Amino acid sequence: MWSRIGLIAVLILIFGSLLAFSQLRHEPLKVSGYIEAEDIRLGSRVGGRIAEVLADEGDRVQKGQVLVRLEPFDLKEQLAAAKAERDDKQALLDKLNAGYRTEEVAQAKAKVDQLTSRLEKLVNGPRKQEIDAARAELRMASSQLELAQANFKREKEVFEKGAGTQERMDSVADLLREAESNSEVKQNNLSLLVEGTRKEEIAEARAALAEATEQYELMKSGYRKEEVAQAAAAVAAATANVAAIEKRIEELDIVAPSDSIVEALELEPGDLMPANAPMLTLIDPNKLWVRAYVPENHLNISLGQKLPITVDSYDQEFQGEITFIARNAEFTPNNVQTPEERSKQVYRIKVTLLDGLDKLRSGMAADVWLEPRK
């Protein structure tokens, strides 16, 4: 009996000692949170019908790899039309920069020379030789007229005596009229030559020469700077339009921006996707972190500080580095005047994992140890 009492007393002593030890032992401080990863939600700024799906959920993809391809619809035709318009604008700009052709300038110069000669001829008037020739022609015409008048008079006298014929009379009458007309023409020609060129003709010739000279100088100088600038602006606008359409065509291929893992992809060829809508989600496996919350009374931590991290799935520690500490408290109570209440304030921290990236996954519960574990 006494032995049983002694055993009970020993057990009570052992349990009491364990209880006292557990109360005296200090548990290292830790905060709990969840592992998160950087989600990349990909889409297209143009949208359209799905042509090909080139990846599956869980695939590891490389930077630049095409994951989804959209049908081009009429973008290729738009690009061809835009390039044709750009080439047309460029051709016009090249023409303006090159100026007029040599043959065109030479033709304009020849016209100036021709009109200059004509003006000089009009200003100088008829030459003396031309006037003398006109006087000689007038004298000859006058002689022919006198001869025709004498013949007509003689035939008339013969006809009136009854010895002539009507046919002969008509013939000499025609010759007389012809001689009179010819004499009048020669007289007028001489008068014009003696009077000289009319002022209106000289003024008209001067105006034509001035116009031709301006055209010649314009061709020598080339096109105006404003015209060239306008054409250059048109080329720039057409080039920008081509670039915009080419960018839209690039958006038909949804590519991975970095080495990552396909997390969510629910597309089939033929599906219609709106513009700027997420089509699939990628996860960057090389960047994981723990989101946790630290009470205000344990905020004696700093950026760059290394901390151990544990998860339920693995019986090992992983290393993390504090890369973010929030400046604003969360879950703040209404009354923060007493120390007890202030300890309820928490601040979000971000602890980036330095190892274990091949084992750990987004969504795992994790503990961040603010004090060394024993």
Protein Blocks (a to p, Z undefined) as FASTA:
>chain_A
ZZmmmmmmmmmmmmmmmmmmmmmpccdddddddddddddddddfkgpadfbdcbdehiac
dehiafbdcdekjmmmmmmmmmmmmmmmmmmmmmmmnopafklmmmmmmmmmmmmmmmmm
mmnopafklmmmmmmmmmmmmmmmmmmmmmmmmmmmmmmnopacfklmmmmmmmmmmmmm
mmmmmmmmmmmmmnopafklmmmmmmmmmmmmmmmmmmmnopafklmmmmmmmmmmmmmm
mmmmmmmmmmmpccdfbdcddfbdcddehiacdehiafbdcddfkbccddddddfklmcc
cehiacddddfkbgcddddddfbdcfbdehiafblkbmklmmmpccddddddfehklmpc
ghiacdddfbdcZZ
